[in-house]
């Protein structure tokens, strides 16, 4: 069973359902992992754009 992906705007795209099926995971677990990754990216982005104060 292979992944059926497509290319959109020079980016390979595959559905979360296909990922779950391919790796034998529950779809809701894959969705949670994707959500967690997106939250981590957002947190990193916010951290990088937050003024830093250093005390000596």
N, C-alpha and C positions, 0 to 999 in steps of 0.2 A: 504494500500500500504506500504510494508516494503522495507527496503533497502536490496539490494542484494550485499552483500560484500563477499570478499574472504580473505584468509590469505596468505601472501607472506612473507617469512623470519620472521615468528612470529609477523607480523604486520597486523592488519586488514586494508584492502584497499577497498575504495568505490569511485566511480567516482564523479566528480563535478556535472555532469548532474543529477545523481541520488540524490545528496544532494539538488539541486535546485528543482527537482520534488517533493521530499519528504516534503520539507518545504514550497512549494508554492512560490518560489522565481524565478526571472529571472536568467538564466544561467550566463549572463554577470555580474550580481551583485555578484554571488558566486565567479566567477573568479577574480573579482576585490578585493573581501575580502581576497581571498587566496593570491593574489599578495601583498596586503597591509601587511598581516601577515608575509609573507616571507621577505619583506623589513624591517619590524620591528625587526625580528629575526636577520637579517644581521646587522642592525644598532647596536643592543645590543652587538652582537659578536665583531664588530669593536670597540665599546666603551670599552669593557672589555679588549681589547688587545692594547689600546692606552695608552702610558705613560701619567700619570697624573702629573700636576704641581700645587702646592698649594702655594699661596702667603700669607705671614703673615705680 
